[in-house]
Amino acid sequence: MNSGTDASAGSAFPLAMAREGSRVRIHKLVGGKGLEMRLTSLGLNVGSEIVVSLHQGGKLVVLREETRLALGAGMAHKILVVER
């Protein structure tokens, strides 16, 4: 599972910086166990592919398969992603 993300480690950036419409893969969750458990329960775990559906005023709406999730800027900064 890690082999695809290790090569892209240098190009990882916060989800908050992703452009609207971009497809990204979650590379790392930067935060405590509580944040990691919360995001994982929502389906946002390392290796997941998501699409940034809306990026407006620091808030994001992301799509993970058929699920739409709204994230605040603080949480989006703690999710490191790589371009797909």
C-alpha positions in Angstrom: 0.0 0.0 0.0 2.8 2.4 0.7 4.8 1.8 -2.4 2.7 4.1 -4.5 2.9 7.0 -2.1 6.6 6.9 -1.1 7.8 8.0 -4.5 5.6 11.1 -4.3 6.6 12.1 -0.7 8.5 15.2 -1.9 5.5 16.6 -3.8 2.9 16.2 -0.9 1.0 19.3 0.0 -2.0 20.2 2.2 -5.4 19.4 0.8 -6.3 23.1 1.5 -4.0 24.1 -1.4 -5.6 21.7 -3.9 -7.4 23.3 -6.9 -11.1 22.8 -7.4 -11.7 19.9 -9.7 -8.3 18.2 -8.9 -8.0 14.5 -8.2 -5.6 13.7 -5.4 -4.5 10.8 -3.2 -4.2 11.1 0.6 -0.5 10.7 1.4 -0.4 11.4 5.2 -2.7 12.6 8.0 -0.9 15.2 10.2 -2.5 15.3 13.6 -3.3 13.2 16.7 -4.9 9.8 16.9 -8.3 11.5 17.4 -8.1 13.3 14.0 -6.8 10.2 12.3 -9.7 8.1 13.7 -12.3 10.7 12.8 -11.0 11.1 9.2 -10.7 7.3 8.8 -14.3 6.8 10.0 -15.3 9.2 7.2 -13.4 7.2 4.6 -10.5 9.6 4.3 -7.6 7.3 5.0 -4.1 7.2 3.6 -4.2 5.9 0.0 -7.8 7.1 -0.6 -8.4 9.0 -3.9 -10.6 12.1 -3.6 -11.8 14.9 -5.9 -12.0 18.5 -4.7 -15.6 19.4 -5.7 -15.7 22.9 -4.2 -13.0 25.1 -2.8 -14.3 28.4 -1.5 -13.1 30.7 1.2 -10.9 28.0 2.8 -13.7 25.5 3.0 -13.7 22.4 0.8 -16.2 19.8 -0.4 -14.5 16.6 -1.4 -15.9 13.5 -3.1 -14.8 10.0 -2.1 -16.5 7.6 -4.4 -20.2 8.4 -3.9 -19.7 10.3 -0.6 -19.5 14.1 -0.4 -17.7 15.6 2.6 -17.4 19.2 3.8 -14.1 20.1 5.5 -12.9 23.3 7.2 -9.6 24.9 6.4 -8.0 23.7 9.6 -8.7 20.1 8.9 -7.8 20.4 5.2 -4.4 21.7 6.2 -3.8 18.5 8.2 -4.4 16.2 5.2 -1.3 15.9 3.0 -2.1 14.8 -0.6 -0.3 14.2 -3.9 -1.7 14.9 -7.4 -3.1 11.9 -9.3 
